[in-house]
Amino acid sequence: MKIEAIRSKNICFSAGQVRVFSDFDRTFLPSSHSDFVKKPDYKFVKSLQEYFKDFRNFLDKTGKDLNFTITTGRTFGEFKAMAEIARKRGFKMPLPDSLIAKNGSDEYLRAGDNKTFYNGGAFPFSYDVTNKEKEKQIEKLSGWNGKEVKEFLYRIFHSHNLTVIEADSEHRSAEYGSGALFNIPEMDAENTIGLRRDGNLKAYIAYPCHETAQLRKEIAEEFRKHRIQYIEKHDKIRRERNLFAYEPRISSDTGLTKLYDAKEGVISAKKNNNLAIVSGNGSNDFEMLNPAEYLIEFIEDKALRSRIKEKINNPEAVIEELDASPELAKIYQKMPFIGIIVKDKNEHGIYEKLAPFTEGKYKKLIVTEQFKLKDGIEDAIKLYCKQNPDYEKNLSSDIKRVVDTNCNSGGNNGGDAPEKSNLWKYFIAGGGILLAGSGIYIYHKNKKIPDNR
C-alpha cells in the first residue's frame, strides 16, 4: 500500500527553524494561579526570577530562528493581568512572540519588547494587532467573520432592551477587578447581558436566565442566515446567568481549539524543513500533544487515514499500525512534531494516556518537570535531529550555538542519544572556540545578543 505525504516539501531559505507552542499555566508558568498572584515569599520570588532569566537568555540566544508562542485557555485580558503581576512582583517573565488566547481563538502579534514593558512601558500586545491570515482561513472554513458576529449579537441584545457589558474574564472580580464580567451589580442582572472579550474568533455570553431560550433561538437564526458553521457549548449557570460559548466549526465534528494552530505549525514546518514543538501539562492539552492528530495530515491513503483517525486516542493501536507499515513509520518519524509533557502533581492521566509515545522507536514526546521547560525544548530539538538528519543539517546556526544536537555520528530513530565523548573543556578568550562535553560552541567576543526580545 503506497503512502505519501499530502503536502509536498517546498524549497525555503528559512529551513532549520523552530516554533514552540506552549500552554501557559503550570507549563511555561511553573506555578499555580493562586501562588503567582498572592504575595509570595522570598524563595518563590528568587526561583521564578532565575527561571525566567534563564528562559529569557535562551530566547535571546536562539534569536529569530526560534519563535515562542503562548497558547492558553486565558483571555487576552487575563494574560495581560498576569503580565502586570509579573512586572509588579519583579519576575520579568519573558513575553512570547505571539499569544493565542482562549483555546485557539485570536492570535495576537507582539508589537513591542520585554525590556520596554518591564521598564514601565505599554503592554506589547493589542486587541487590534492580530493574525489576519488566520482569521481569513477560519472564515473560509466556517464562514465565521468576527465583525459580523459581533454586529448581529449587539443588534439582538439591543432589540431586547438589554445593556451589554463587555469584560476580560468571567472569573471573580477579586482576581481581575473591573475586568471581571461578574463585576455587574446584582440589581441589574435582569437587564444586562455579558460578553467576555474572546476576540474575533469566539464568543462567550452570560445570558440573563429568563431571556436565554429566546436569545439563543434568535442567535441561531442569525448564524444560519450568515451561513456560519458554529458550535454552541453550555458552560454553566452562575449568579442567575446561563453561560454559553460559541466558536467556529472547523470540521464536521470539531470546533476551534489549541490543536488548530499547532497543526498549522506542523504543516508549515513540513513544507519548510522546520520543527514545531508543543508543550502542555493538563487534560485540555491532550489533543495538542497527541502525535496521531498530526500524523493523519500526512497520509494520502483514505482508508488508512480513516483507520488512524478511528484509533487516534488509542496510542497502542496507532503504534500497531506503525509496526505494520514501514512506510507509515517513516512518515511518522520525519513528521516535524515533538511534544513536551510538563509533569504536574495536580494533573493526572495525561502522561499515562500518552506514555507509549514517550519512549522507544516511536518516541515523539519529551517528559520534563516544572521549571524545566527550556531543557525540554532543547531535548525536543535533539530528538528530532536524530529522527530527521536533513533537519539537523539545516539547523539554524544560532540554535546550534545553544543546543548541542551531536547527531552527525548517526541516530537510532528516536532512541537514546549516542554516548557523549569525554572532551576536555577549553576556552580561547580571544573569541574562538569553546569545547564543552561533546559539543562545539563558537563564541564571538564582539557579538552583542539583544536584550529586547
Order of alpha helices (4+ residues) and beta strands (2+ residues): beta-alpha-alpha-beta-alpha-beta-beta-alpha-alpha-alpha-beta-alpha-beta-beta-alpha-beta-beta-alpha-beta-alpha-alpha-alpha-alpha-alpha-beta-alpha-beta-alpha-alpha-alpha-beta-beta-beta
